[in-house]
Amino acid sequence: MRYLLIMLSMLLVPLTPARAEVSVGVGISVPGVSIGINLPAYPRLVRVPGYPVYYDPRVNVNLFFYDGLYWVFQGDNWYASSWYNGPWDMVDPYDVPLYVLRVPVRYYHQPPPYFHGWRADAPPRWDEHWGRDWEQRRSGWDKWNRRSGPPPAPLPTYQRNYSGDRYPREPERQQTIRSERYRYQPREPVTQQHYQRQRNEHQNGPQDRGRGNQRDERGHDRQ
């Protein structure tokens, strides 16, 4: 009987999400996570031909650079960071920039199994994978004028000086270095929000990290 009462009490305890307060507005649902990426040094980024996106042909990671952020596709999730080794913010599939989504399949060095059979020179079939609601909200994501795309953002080559033990793990230090060395102004709403969150954390201190901006607004897709 005692064991029965213990089991019943466990079942009646309400389950509370461990990260209930991590929503921070446009696109970013889980900020500041580790995803197991440990690049030994600044990546050797080159342009994806015809796209304002960079990748490293030498790393075995689905790693891209666009609009001032590194983008990683891993475990069926998208992550973004202003530094090549994170920490990473999980980004909602509805808010991943269009030009990142348009990168052809052949530039994914660790493609998930469902990429099998898809054209190597075409974008992944995100509309099939993420379903009708995603397709309706991101209508036209795979159609654009290839002659009028935005220029690529400048590479944060200052990060070459920070590898191994010199890599700044503290978000406040990352923000300080980036604000001093990188003057690029992002165009994508999700990138702007990422930068703003880092500025707020830097100004408010570590005690406010993770509280975020509890907005429900989403940025408009930009072509």
Secondary structure, DSSP 8 states (H G I E B T S, - for coil): -HHHHHHHHHHHS----TTTT---SSSEEEEEE--S---SS----EE-TTSS-EE-TTSSS-EEEETTEEEEEETTEEEEESSTT--EEEE-TTTS-HHHHTS-GGG-SS--GGGTTS-TTS---HHHHHHHHHHHHTTTTT---TTS--------GGGGG--GGGS--SHHHHHHHHHHH------SHHHHHHHHHHHHHHHH-GGGTTT------------
